[in-house]
Amino acid sequence: MSDRLLRTLQIIEKHLEKNEKWFQYPEKKMRLIEDEMHTWDAEFQKGIISFEKMMAEFEKIME
């Protein structure tokens, strides 16, 4: 291969690596957001269960 072709291929490879890192950044951020969502959802579900138990007890008292 000619030197010019090799240099061109090296430049293309370098830019592809940079772009790959750039595309991975949103994926990392999305994982963090999903983890936060799961944590929030777990706490919310606990609150809902507690509220439903309290409402069931309140209904028993009202009868």
HELIX and SHEET records of a PDB file:
HELIX    1   1 ASP A    3  MET A   62  1                                  60    
END                                                                             
